[in-house]
Amino acid sequence: QRSQLEKRAWIKLALSCTAEAAQQPANHSSSETRHFNVGKAMLAVIPATLDLSHSRQTVSDIQTLSAALEHSPHVYYLNLQLIECALEARHFQALGAGLGHVKELHLFGNVGLQEGGLSSLASAVKSCGVGSQLETLSIGWCGLTEHDSSSIVQVTHVFPKLRRLRLGRNTVRTRGVVQLSGYLISSIIEEIYLEDNNLDCEAGSILGKLICNQPNLKKLDVRGNPLLNSGVADMLEGVKHSDSLEKLFLNNT
């Protein structure tokens, strides 16, 4: 795993490589790592998976990263991981413009999302007018509560191609599920992860209706929630009427 200094060095160097990257041929596989000359060294400018997790980035670092992602012609369906980076609202505001080609965004463990981070991210993406390709958004373990549900819906709306929403180990509770269900029922979401969110039997009833009426839903994870027998029964009733659901995880409820 890269050290924090190496990760920050990547960000500092990436933008300086953008102009050179534009001169390189574009006939490459989306899964390969692209390399461009930087003086006498070789630098992996935009790998298919860019993992900057467990590092501390300044707003300037994130601005540089965002600009590199935005302007490089060699970014294709990037998996960007910024897990436990202590990001705040100002970081997410700086990141927005660089998400146009990001296919997976993993933000586990950034509690700044509950302090205006989600709204800042949504606002930045919307104002930049980037054509988002994002399919996976991971915002688990971020301290999100039912009071953040409207912000969760707000950020999902700016990612129209979103297919996987990971919200595990937050506390959205039943009230949060009520607000989310309005969006989820009409979305193209295929996988929803709500493990350990303190969901009760009422939430189980709501999710049962979602299972029954959401034609794209293939996977739902609600492990670790106190759904009780009635909540589980309502969800299983929804399964009977679903033509799409393939996996339902109920262990330890």
LINLINPE-V69225 format. One record per residue. N is the residue number from 0. SS is DSSP state (H for helix, E for strand, - for the rest). Layout:
# LINLINPE-V69225
<<N SS> <N SS>>
This chain:
# LINLINPE-V69225
<<0 -> <1 -> <2 -> <3 H> <4 H> <5 H> <6 H> <7 H> <8 H> <9 H> <10 H> <11 H> <12 H> <13 H> <14 H> <15 H> <16 H> <17 H> <18 H> <19 H> <20 H> <21 -> <22 -> <23 -> <24 -> <25 -> <26 -> <27 -> <28 -> <29 -> <30 -> <31 -> <32 -> <33 -> <34 E> <35 E> <36 E> <37 E> <38 -> <39 -> <40 E> <41 E> <42 E> <43 E> <44 -> <45 -> <46 -> <47 -> <48 E> <49 E> <50 E> <51 -> <52 -> <53 -> <54 -> <55 -> <56 -> <57 -> <58 H> <59 H> <60 H> <61 H> <62 H> <63 H> <64 H> <65 H> <66 H> <67 H> <68 H> <69 H> <70 H> <71 -> <72 -> <73 -> <74 -> <75 -> <76 -> <77 E> <78 E> <79 E> <80 E> <81 -> <82 -> <83 -> <84 -> <85 -> <86 -> <87 -> <88 H> <89 H> <90 H> <91 H> <92 H> <93 H> <94 H> <95 H> <96 H> <97 H> <98 H> <99 -> <100 -> <101 E> <102 E> <103 E> <104 E> <105 E> <106 -> <107 -> <108 -> <109 -> <110 H> <111 H> <112 H> <113 H> <114 -> <115 -> <116 H> <117 H> <118 H> <119 H> <120 H> <121 H> <122 H> <123 H> <124 H> <125 H> <126 H> <127 H> <128 -> <129 -> <130 -> <131 -> <132 -> <133 -> <134 -> <135 E> <136 E> <137 E> <138 -> <139 -> <140 -> <141 -> <142 -> <143 -> <144 E> <145 H> <146 H> <147 H> <148 H> <149 H> <150 H> <151 H> <152 H> <153 H> <154 H> <155 H> <156 H> <157 -> <158 -> <159 -> <160 -> <161 -> <162 -> <163 E> <164 E> <165 E> <166 -> <167 -> <168 -> <169 -> <170 E> <171 -> <172 H> <173 H> <174 H> <175 H> <176 H> <177 H> <178 H> <179 H> <180 H> <181 H> <182 H> <183 H> <184 -> <185 -> <186 -> <187 -> <188 -> <189 -> <190 E> <191 E> <192 E> <193 -> <194 -> <195 -> <196 -> <197 -> <198 -> <199 -> <200 H> <201 H> <202 H> <203 H> <204 H> <205 H> <206 H> <207 H> <208 H> <209 H> <210 H> <211 H> <212 H> <213 -> <214 -> <215 -> <216 -> <217 -> <218 E> <219 E> <220 E> <221 -> <222 -> <223 -> <224 -> <225 -> <226 -> <227 H> <228 H> <229 H> <230 H> <231 H> <232 H> <233 H> <234 H> <235 H> <236 H> <237 H> <238 H> <239 H> <240 -> <241 -> <242 -> <243 -> <244 -> <245 -> <246 E> <247 E> <248 E> <249 -> <250 -> <251 -> <252 ->>
